[in-house]
């Protein structure tokens, strides 16, 4: 990281840059593109928290958190969760600490909101981000959601 990374809301002024963000080609199967995330953010309203990750003027990533959503209403209507929904780090910005920054930023936001746990799901397998999340302290819950591994981190 060259300066201090920061989060910014997605606005009409930066949406085109957000839509142009690309991860490494081998990661494309592991994370949805920003365009899908923004469509879901629109559909989910206040339950979605999309943010761009900038370092100076350089767009280095995109994250989207989910806030207090029902996890499995049929099984337990009271089970509401918050966490990291999407994390896209630009191919040319990977390995520079922006992923860690993104997770810490979501953790800080959840802490500010009084949320005790941060959830994340990831594609299992060698090319998936499981090892990255484990290094940051996430532990698997034993659950699977949509074929993805579920992890949790204390806020």
Buried (B, 14 or more C-beta within 10 A) or exposed (E): BEEEBEBEEBEEEBBEBBEEBEBEEEBEEBBBBBEEBBEBBEEBEEBBBBBBBBBEEBBBBBBBBBBEBEBEEEEEEEEBBBBBBBBBBBBEBBEBBBBBBBBEBBBEBBEEEEBEEBBBBBBBEEEBBBEBBEEBEBEBBEBEEEEBBBBBBEB
